[in-house]
Structure formats: C-alpha cells, structure tokens
Amino acid sequence: MDISSYKHPDASTLVCFVYDPDALIKNPNVIIDDLEKLSRDELSVRVFIYPRH
C-alpha cells in the first residue's frame, strides 16, 4: 500500500477496512500492525479487519 499517495489537507486519518468473511487472512494482527506502522506525523493509519475469527 502506498500510503504517501493518500493526501488531503482536511484528512488526518486513513481508515482501511478489510472484509474477510471466509477467514482467508490467517493472522490479521500482522497485517494490522504492518499497515498501522506506516502512520506518520500528518497521517494516522487505522486498520480494521472484520469479522475477526
């Protein structure tokens, strides 16, 4: 994901929602942690994966 391409003067948070009804993501915490580490001073990244199995 290229977080640097998400720029808007009025936005301070990028919300990523992943719908995984078949539980194809075996370790969602790894994905959440990796993406949220991309947060920077001007943009916070939040990731939600549902449903959590």
CHARMM internal coordinates of N, CA and C (Angstrom, degrees):
IC EDIT
DIST 1 N 1 CA 1.4394
DIST 1 CA 1 C 1.5165
ANGL 1 N 1 CA 1 C 108.21
DIST 1 C 2 N 1.2954
ANGL 1 CA 1 C 2 N 116.93
DIHE 1 N 1 CA 1 C 2 N 130.94
DIST 2 N 2 CA 1.4489
ANGL 1 C 2 N 2 CA 121.34
DIHE 1 CA 1 C 2 N 2 CA -179.53
DIST 2 CA 2 C 1.5258
ANGL 2 N 2 CA 2 C 109.13
DIHE 1 C 2 N 2 CA 2 C -96.83
DIST 2 C 3 N 1.3178
ANGL 2 CA 2 C 3 N 115.65
DIHE 2 N 2 CA 2 C 3 N 85.89
DIST 3 N 3 CA 1.4587
ANGL 2 C 3 N 3 CA 121.60
DIHE 2 CA 2 C 3 N 3 CA -176.61
DIST 3 CA 3 C 1.5307
ANGL 3 N 3 CA 3 C 111.11
DIHE 2 C 3 N 3 CA 3 C -60.49
DIST 3 C 4 N 1.3258
ANGL 3 CA 3 C 4 N 117.28
DIHE 3 N 3 CA 3 C 4 N -32.13
DIST 4 N 4 CA 1.4629
ANGL 3 C 4 N 4 CA 119.88
DIHE 3 CA 3 C 4 N 4 CA -177.40
DIST 4 CA 4 C 1.5288
ANGL 4 N 4 CA 4 C 112.79
DIHE 3 C 4 N 4 CA 4 C -63.18
DIST 4 C 5 N 1.3197
ANGL 4 CA 4 C 5 N 118.29
DIHE 4 N 4 CA 4 C 5 N -18.98
DIST 5 N 5 CA 1.4590
ANGL 4 C 5 N 5 CA 120.52
DIHE 4 CA 4 C 5 N 5 CA 179.50
DIST 5 CA 5 C 1.5358
ANGL 5 N 5 CA 5 C 112.36
DIHE 4 C 5 N 5 CA 5 C -80.79
DIST 5 C 6 N 1.3105
ANGL 5 CA 5 C 6 N 117.50
DIHE 5 N 5 CA 5 C 6 N -10.05
DIST 6 N 6 CA 1.4604
ANGL 5 C 6 N 6 CA 121.41
DIHE 5 CA 5 C 6 N 6 CA 179.40
DIST 6 CA 6 C 1.5190
ANGL 6 N 6 CA 6 C 109.21
DIHE 5 C 6 N 6 CA 6 C -94.19
DIST 6 C 7 N 1.3225
ANGL 6 CA 6 C 7 N 115.62
DIHE 6 N 6 CA 6 C 7 N 97.81
DIST 7 N 7 CA 1.4602
ANGL 6 C 7 N 7 CA 120.74
DIHE 6 CA 6 C 7 N 7 CA -178.49
DIST 7 CA 7 C 1.5162
ANGL 7 N 7 CA 7 C 109.23
DIHE 6 C 7 N 7 CA 7 C -134.15
DIST 7 C 8 N 1.2976
ANGL 7 CA 7 C 8 N 115.44
DIHE 7 N 7 CA 7 C 8 N 131.53
DIST 8 N 8 CA 1.4562
ANGL 7 C 8 N 8 CA 121.76
DIHE 7 CA 7 C 8 N 8 CA 173.46
DIST 8 CA 8 C 1.5117
ANGL 8 N 8 CA 8 C 106.82
DIHE 7 C 8 N 8 CA 8 C -154.81
DIST 8 C 9 N 1.3132
ANGL 8 CA 8 C 9 N 117.88
DIHE 8 N 8 CA 8 C 9 N 132.23
DIST 9 N 9 CA 1.4711
ANGL 8 C 9 N 9 CA 119.89
DIHE 8 CA 8 C 9 N 9 CA -175.33
DIST 9 CA 9 C 1.5294
ANGL 9 N 9 CA 9 C 114.17
DIHE 8 C 9 N 9 CA 9 C -62.02
DIST 9 C 10 N 1.3304
ANGL 9 CA 9 C 10 N 117.67
DIHE 9 N 9 CA 9 C 10 N -23.00
DIST 10 N 10 CA 1.4674
ANGL 9 C 10 N 10 CA 120.82
DIHE 9 CA 9 C 10 N 10 CA -177.75
DIST 10 CA 10 C 1.5287
ANGL 10 N 10 CA 10 C 113.13
DIHE 9 C 10 N 10 CA 10 C -101.14
DIST 10 C 11 N 1.3304
ANGL 10 CA 10 C 11 N 117.53
DIHE 10 N 10 CA 10 C 11 N 1.78
DIST 11 N 11 CA 1.4686
ANGL 10 C 11 N 11 CA 120.24
DIHE 10 CA 10 C 11 N 11 CA -177.16
DIST 11 CA 11 C 1.5243
ANGL 11 N 11 CA 11 C 110.13
DIHE 10 C 11 N 11 CA 11 C -108.58
DIST 11 C 12 N 1.3223
ANGL 11 CA 11 C 12 N 114.99
DIHE 11 N 11 CA 11 C 12 N 134.69
DIST 12 N 12 CA 1.4646
ANGL 11 C 12 N 12 CA 119.45
DIHE 11 CA 11 C 12 N 12 CA 177.45
DIST 12 CA 12 C 1.5275
ANGL 12 N 12 CA 12 C 111.66
DIHE 11 C 12 N 12 CA 12 C -119.80
DIST 12 C 13 N 1.3371
ANGL 12 CA 12 C 13 N 116.50
DIHE 12 N 12 CA 12 C 13 N -5.28
DIST 13 N 13 CA 1.4629
ANGL 12 C 13 N 13 CA 120.49
DIHE 12 CA 12 C 13 N 13 CA -178.65
DIST 13 CA 13 C 1.5200
ANGL 13 N 13 CA 13 C 110.09
DIHE 12 C 13 N 13 CA 13 C -138.63
DIST 13 C 14 N 1.3337
ANGL 13 CA 13 C 14 N 114.73
DIHE 13 N 13 CA 13 C 14 N 134.33
DIST 14 N 14 CA 1.4583
ANGL 13 C 14 N 14 CA 121.67
DIHE 13 CA 13 C 14 N 14 CA 172.28
DIST 14 CA 14 C 1.5216
ANGL 14 N 14 CA 14 C 106.67
DIHE 13 C 14 N 14 CA 14 C -105.56
DIST 14 C 15 N 1.3245
ANGL 14 CA 14 C 15 N 116.46
DIHE 14 N 14 CA 14 C 15 N 121.61
DIST 15 N 15 CA 1.4595
ANGL 14 C 15 N 15 CA 121.63
DIHE 14 CA 14 C 15 N 15 CA -179.63
DIST 15 CA 15 C 1.5180
ANGL 15 N 15 CA 15 C 108.59
DIHE 14 C 15 N 15 CA 15 C -105.70
DIST 15 C 16 N 1.3330
ANGL 15 CA 15 C 16 N 115.45
DIHE 15 N 15 CA 15 C 16 N 124.49
DIST 16 N 16 CA 1.4660
ANGL 15 C 16 N 16 CA 121.77
DIHE 15 CA 15 C 16 N 16 CA 178.29
DIST 16 CA 16 C 1.5195
ANGL 16 N 16 CA 16 C 107.82
DIHE 15 C 16 N 16 CA 16 C -110.24
DIST 16 C 17 N 1.3159
ANGL 16 CA 16 C 17 N 116.10
DIHE 16 N 16 CA 16 C 17 N 121.45
DIST 17 N 17 CA 1.4605
ANGL 16 C 17 N 17 CA 121.21
DIHE 16 CA 16 C 17 N 17 CA 179.17
DIST 17 CA 17 C 1.5160
ANGL 17 N 17 CA 17 C 108.33
DIHE 16 C 17 N 17 CA 17 C -114.31
DIST 17 C 18 N 1.3218
ANGL 17 CA 17 C 18 N 116.46
DIHE 17 N 17 CA 17 C 18 N 125.12
DIST 18 N 18 CA 1.4634
ANGL 17 C 18 N 18 CA 122.14
DIHE 17 CA 17 C 18 N 18 CA 178.68
DIST 18 CA 18 C 1.5248
ANGL 18 N 18 CA 18 C 107.76
DIHE 17 C 18 N 18 CA 18 C -118.06
DIST 18 C 19 N 1.3168
ANGL 18 CA 18 C 19 N 115.89
DIHE 18 N 18 CA 18 C 19 N 120.47
DIST 19 N 19 CA 1.4611
ANGL 18 C 19 N 19 CA 121.49
DIHE 18 CA 18 C 19 N 19 CA 177.70
DIST 19 CA 19 C 1.5209
ANGL 19 N 19 CA 19 C 107.68
DIHE 18 C 19 N 19 CA 19 C -96.16
DIST 19 C 20 N 1.3301
ANGL 19 CA 19 C 20 N 116.18
DIHE 19 N 19 CA 19 C 20 N 117.63
DIST 20 N 20 CA 1.4647
ANGL 19 C 20 N 20 CA 122.49
DIHE 19 CA 19 C 20 N 20 CA -174.67
DIST 20 CA 20 C 1.5308
ANGL 20 N 20 CA 20 C 110.58
DIHE 19 C 20 N 20 CA 20 C -128.46
DIST 20 C 21 N 1.3415
ANGL 20 CA 20 C 21 N 117.73
DIHE 20 N 20 CA 20 C 21 N 67.70
DIST 21 N 21 CA 1.4671
ANGL 20 C 21 N 21 CA 120.01
DIHE 20 CA 20 C 21 N 21 CA -174.74
DIST 21 CA 21 C 1.5268
ANGL 21 N 21 CA 21 C 113.78
DIHE 20 C 21 N 21 CA 21 C -66.59
DIST 21 C 22 N 1.3291
ANGL 21 CA 21 C 22 N 117.46
DIHE 21 N 21 CA 21 C 22 N -22.89
DIST 22 N 22 CA 1.4640
ANGL 21 C 22 N 22 CA 120.33
DIHE 21 CA 21 C 22 N 22 CA -178.08
DIST 22 CA 22 C 1.5247
ANGL 22 N 22 CA 22 C 112.78
DIHE 21 C 22 N 22 CA 22 C -98.17
DIST 22 C 23 N 1.3150
ANGL 22 CA 22 C 23 N 116.69
DIHE 22 N 22 CA 22 C 23 N 8.85
DIST 23 N 23 CA 1.4741
ANGL 22 C 23 N 23 CA 122.69
DIHE 22 CA 22 C 23 N 23 CA 178.38
DIST 23 CA 23 C 1.5312
ANGL 23 N 23 CA 23 C 111.86
DIHE 22 C 23 N 23 CA 23 C 54.48
DIST 23 C 24 N 1.3160
ANGL 23 CA 23 C 24 N 115.73
DIHE 23 N 23 CA 23 C 24 N 44.92
DIST 24 N 24 CA 1.4548
ANGL 23 C 24 N 24 CA 120.27
DIHE 23 CA 23 C 24 N 24 CA 178.56
DIST 24 CA 24 C 1.5277
ANGL 24 N 24 CA 24 C 111.44
DIHE 23 C 24 N 24 CA 24 C -75.57
DIST 24 C 25 N 1.2969
ANGL 24 CA 24 C 25 N 116.43
DIHE 24 N 24 CA 24 C 25 N -24.05
DIST 25 N 25 CA 1.4644
ANGL 24 C 25 N 25 CA 121.05
DIHE 24 CA 24 C 25 N 25 CA 177.13
DIST 25 CA 25 C 1.5269
ANGL 25 N 25 CA 25 C 107.04
DIHE 24 C 25 N 25 CA 25 C -86.00
DIST 25 C 26 N 1.3044
ANGL 25 CA 25 C 26 N 116.11
DIHE 25 N 25 CA 25 C 26 N 109.97
DIST 26 N 26 CA 1.4666
ANGL 25 C 26 N 26 CA 120.85
DIHE 25 CA 25 C 26 N 26 CA -173.93
DIST 26 CA 26 C 1.5275
ANGL 26 N 26 CA 26 C 113.27
DIHE 25 C 26 N 26 CA 26 C -77.70
DIST 26 C 27 N 1.3183
ANGL 26 CA 26 C 27 N 117.81
DIHE 26 N 26 CA 26 C 27 N -30.67
DIST 27 N 27 CA 1.4544
ANGL 26 C 27 N 27 CA 120.54
DIHE 26 CA 26 C 27 N 27 CA 179.56
DIST 27 CA 27 C 1.5292
ANGL 27 N 27 CA 27 C 109.23
DIHE 26 C 27 N 27 CA 27 C -133.89
DIST 27 C 28 N 1.3241
ANGL 27 CA 27 C 28 N 117.17
DIHE 27 N 27 CA 27 C 28 N 79.22
DIST 28 N 28 CA 1.4664
ANGL 27 C 28 N 28 CA 120.38
DIHE 27 CA 27 C 28 N 28 CA -175.63
DIST 28 CA 28 C 1.5271
ANGL 28 N 28 CA 28 C 113.50
DIHE 27 C 28 N 28 CA 28 C -62.01
DIST 28 C 29 N 1.3214
ANGL 28 CA 28 C 29 N 117.83
DIHE 28 N 28 CA 28 C 29 N -27.94
DIST 29 N 29 CA 1.4683
ANGL 28 C 29 N 29 CA 119.37
DIHE 28 CA 28 C 29 N 29 CA -178.97
DIST 29 CA 29 C 1.5232
ANGL 29 N 29 CA 29 C 111.97
DIHE 28 C 29 N 29 CA 29 C -63.13
DIST 29 C 30 N 1.3116
ANGL 29 CA 29 C 30 N 117.70
DIHE 29 N 29 CA 29 C 30 N -32.49
DIST 30 N 30 CA 1.4616
ANGL 29 C 30 N 30 CA 120.96
DIHE 29 CA 29 C 30 N 30 CA 178.45
DIST 30 CA 30 C 1.5269
ANGL 30 N 30 CA 30 C 110.20
DIHE 29 C 30 N 30 CA 30 C -65.61
DIST 30 C 31 N 1.3145
ANGL 30 CA 30 C 31 N 116.56
DIHE 30 N 30 CA 30 C 31 N -44.81
DIST 31 N 31 CA 1.4673
ANGL 30 C 31 N 31 CA 120.75
DIHE 30 CA 30 C 31 N 31 CA 179.30
DIST 31 CA 31 C 1.5242
ANGL 31 N 31 CA 31 C 110.04
DIHE 30 C 31 N 31 CA 31 C -64.65
DIST 31 C 32 N 1.3121
ANGL 31 CA 31 C 32 N 116.67
DIHE 31 N 31 CA 31 C 32 N -45.40
DIST 32 N 32 CA 1.4657
ANGL 31 C 32 N 32 CA 120.60
DIHE 31 CA 31 C 32 N 32 CA 179.47
DIST 32 CA 32 C 1.5201
ANGL 32 N 32 CA 32 C 110.21
DIHE 31 C 32 N 32 CA 32 C -59.28
DIST 32 C 33 N 1.3082
ANGL 32 CA 32 C 33 N 116.89
DIHE 32 N 32 CA 32 C 33 N -49.63
DIST 33 N 33 CA 1.4722
ANGL 32 C 33 N 33 CA 120.74
DIHE 32 CA 32 C 33 N 33 CA -179.18
DIST 33 CA 33 C 1.5215
ANGL 33 N 33 CA 33 C 111.77
DIHE 32 C 33 N 33 CA 33 C -61.20
DIST 33 C 34 N 1.3287
ANGL 33 CA 33 C 34 N 117.06
DIHE 33 N 33 CA 33 C 34 N -45.05
DIST 34 N 34 CA 1.4671
ANGL 33 C 34 N 34 CA 120.19
DIHE 33 CA 33 C 34 N 34 CA -178.61
DIST 34 CA 34 C 1.5269
ANGL 34 N 34 CA 34 C 111.86
DIHE 33 C 34 N 34 CA 34 C -61.92
DIST 34 C 35 N 1.3090
ANGL 34 CA 34 C 35 N 117.19
DIHE 34 N 34 CA 34 C 35 N -44.71
DIST 35 N 35 CA 1.4611
ANGL 34 C 35 N 35 CA 119.72
DIHE 34 CA 34 C 35 N 35 CA -178.07
DIST 35 CA 35 C 1.5308
ANGL 35 N 35 CA 35 C 112.19
DIHE 34 C 35 N 35 CA 35 C -72.51
DIST 35 C 36 N 1.3171
ANGL 35 CA 35 C 36 N 116.69
DIHE 35 N 35 CA 35 C 36 N -39.28
DIST 36 N 36 CA 1.4624
ANGL 35 C 36 N 36 CA 118.52
DIHE 35 CA 35 C 36 N 36 CA -179.03
DIST 36 CA 36 C 1.5264
ANGL 36 N 36 CA 36 C 111.94
DIHE 35 C 36 N 36 CA 36 C -69.83
DIST 36 C 37 N 1.3243
ANGL 36 CA 36 C 37 N 117.72
DIHE 36 N 36 CA 36 C 37 N -21.78
DIST 37 N 37 CA 1.4680
ANGL 36 C 37 N 37 CA 120.90
DIHE 36 CA 36 C 37 N 37 CA 174.74
DIST 37 CA 37 C 1.5286
ANGL 37 N 37 CA 37 C 111.72
DIHE 36 C 37 N 37 CA 37 C -67.94
DIST 37 C 38 N 1.3176
ANGL 37 CA 37 C 38 N 117.25
DIHE 37 N 37 CA 37 C 38 N -14.75
DIST 38 N 38 CA 1.4577
ANGL 37 C 38 N 38 CA 121.26
DIHE 37 CA 37 C 38 N 38 CA 179.07
DIST 38 CA 38 C 1.5283
ANGL 38 N 38 CA 38 C 112.31
DIHE 37 C 38 N 38 CA 38 C -79.94
DIST 38 C 39 N 1.3118
ANGL 38 CA 38 C 39 N 116.76
DIHE 38 N 38 CA 38 C 39 N -1.91
DIST 39 N 39 CA 1.4612
ANGL 38 C 39 N 39 CA 120.39
DIHE 38 CA 38 C 39 N 39 CA 176.38
DIST 39 CA 39 C 1.5189
ANGL 39 N 39 CA 39 C 109.18
DIHE 38 C 39 N 39 CA 39 C -58.51
DIST 39 C 40 N 1.3080
ANGL 39 CA 39 C 40 N 115.18
DIHE 39 N 39 CA 39 C 40 N 149.00
DIST 40 N 40 CA 1.4582
ANGL 39 C 40 N 40 CA 121.04
DIHE 39 CA 39 C 40 N 40 CA 175.78
DIST 40 CA 40 C 1.5186
ANGL 40 N 40 CA 40 C 108.43
DIHE 39 C 40 N 40 CA 40 C -140.23
DIST 40 C 41 N 1.2908
ANGL 40 CA 40 C 41 N 117.51
DIHE 40 N 40 CA 40 C 41 N 178.06
DIST 41 N 41 CA 1.4645
ANGL 40 C 41 N 41 CA 120.98
DIHE 40 CA 40 C 41 N 41 CA -174.16
DIST 41 CA 41 C 1.5244
ANGL 41 N 41 CA 41 C 113.28
DIHE 40 C 41 N 41 CA 41 C -53.01
DIST 41 C 42 N 1.3226
ANGL 41 CA 41 C 42 N 116.90
DIHE 41 N 41 CA 41 C 42 N -44.17
DIST 42 N 42 CA 1.4610
ANGL 41 C 42 N 42 CA 120.10
DIHE 41 CA 41 C 42 N 42 CA -174.86
DIST 42 CA 42 C 1.5307
ANGL 42 N 42 CA 42 C 114.34
DIHE 41 C 42 N 42 CA 42 C -90.71
DIST 42 C 43 N 1.3412
ANGL 42 CA 42 C 43 N 117.08
DIHE 42 N 42 CA 42 C 43 N -7.07
DIST 43 N 43 CA 1.4672
ANGL 42 C 43 N 43 CA 119.23
DIHE 42 CA 42 C 43 N 43 CA -178.62
DIST 43 CA 43 C 1.5252
ANGL 43 N 43 CA 43 C 110.67
DIHE 42 C 43 N 43 CA 43 C -148.03
DIST 43 C 44 N 1.3076
ANGL 43 CA 43 C 44 N 115.49
DIHE 43 N 43 CA 43 C 44 N 119.94
DIST 44 N 44 CA 1.4553
ANGL 43 C 44 N 44 CA 121.97
DIHE 43 CA 43 C 44 N 44 CA 175.31
DIST 44 CA 44 C 1.5250
ANGL 44 N 44 CA 44 C 108.28
DIHE 43 C 44 N 44 CA 44 C -92.83
DIST 44 C 45 N 1.3290
ANGL 44 CA 44 C 45 N 117.01
DIHE 44 N 44 CA 44 C 45 N 139.30
DIST 45 N 45 CA 1.4614
ANGL 44 C 45 N 45 CA 121.80
DIHE 44 CA 44 C 45 N 45 CA 179.28
DIST 45 CA 45 C 1.5208
ANGL 45 N 45 CA 45 C 108.24
DIHE 44 C 45 N 45 CA 45 C -112.80
DIST 45 C 46 N 1.3306
ANGL 45 CA 45 C 46 N 115.50
DIHE 45 N 45 CA 45 C 46 N 126.53
DIST 46 N 46 CA 1.4732
ANGL 45 C 46 N 46 CA 121.62
DIHE 45 CA 45 C 46 N 46 CA 176.56
DIST 46 CA 46 C 1.5148
ANGL 46 N 46 CA 46 C 107.99
DIHE 45 C 46 N 46 CA 46 C -122.26
DIST 46 C 47 N 1.3203
ANGL 46 CA 46 C 47 N 116.07
DIHE 46 N 46 CA 46 C 47 N 137.37
DIST 47 N 47 CA 1.4665
ANGL 46 C 47 N 47 CA 121.31
DIHE 46 CA 46 C 47 N 47 CA -177.26
DIST 47 CA 47 C 1.5215
ANGL 47 N 47 CA 47 C 109.35
DIHE 46 C 47 N 47 CA 47 C -125.90
DIST 47 C 48 N 1.3265
ANGL 47 CA 47 C 48 N 115.25
DIHE 47 N 47 CA 47 C 48 N 134.08
DIST 48 N 48 CA 1.4556
ANGL 47 C 48 N 48 CA 121.81
DIHE 47 CA 47 C 48 N 48 CA 178.72
DIST 48 CA 48 C 1.5241
ANGL 48 N 48 CA 48 C 108.18
DIHE 47 C 48 N 48 CA 48 C -129.68
DIST 48 C 49 N 1.3178
ANGL 48 CA 48 C 49 N 116.51
DIHE 48 N 48 CA 48 C 49 N 127.54
DIST 49 N 49 CA 1.4515
ANGL 48 C 49 N 49 CA 122.03
DIHE 48 CA 48 C 49 N 49 CA 177.10
DIST 49 CA 49 C 1.5217
ANGL 49 N 49 CA 49 C 107.43
DIHE 48 C 49 N 49 CA 49 C -119.29
DIST 49 C 50 N 1.3418
ANGL 49 CA 49 C 50 N 115.20
DIHE 49 N 49 CA 49 C 50 N 121.23
DIST 50 N 50 CA 1.4683
ANGL 49 C 50 N 50 CA 120.62
DIHE 49 CA 49 C 50 N 50 CA -178.68
DIST 50 CA 50 C 1.5072
ANGL 50 N 50 CA 50 C 110.62
DIHE 49 C 50 N 50 CA 50 C -136.00
DIST 50 C 51 N 1.2948
ANGL 50 CA 50 C 51 N 119.32
DIHE 50 N 50 CA 50 C 51 N 152.06
DIST 51 N 51 CA 1.4633
ANGL 50 C 51 N 51 CA 124.19
DIHE 50 CA 50 C 51 N 51 CA -12.07
DIST 51 CA 51 C 1.5242
ANGL 51 N 51 CA 51 C 111.04
DIHE 50 C 51 N 51 CA 51 C -72.31
DIST 51 C 52 N 1.3120
ANGL 51 CA 51 C 52 N 115.31
DIHE 51 N 51 CA 51 C 52 N 153.15
DIST 52 N 52 CA 1.4661
ANGL 51 C 52 N 52 CA 120.24
DIHE 51 CA 51 C 52 N 52 CA 176.80
DIST 52 CA 52 C 1.5179
ANGL 52 N 52 CA 52 C 107.38
DIHE 51 C 52 N 52 CA 52 C -88.39
DIST 52 C 53 N 1.2973
ANGL 52 CA 52 C 53 N 116.60
DIHE 52 N 52 CA 52 C 53 N 126.15
DIST 53 N 53 CA 1.4696
ANGL 52 C 53 N 53 CA 121.89
DIHE 52 CA 52 C 53 N 53 CA -176.98
DIST 53 CA 53 C 1.5009
ANGL 53 N 53 CA 53 C 110.80
DIHE 52 C 53 N 53 CA 53 C -101.87
END
COOR INIT
IC SEED 1 N 1 CA 1 C
IC BUILD
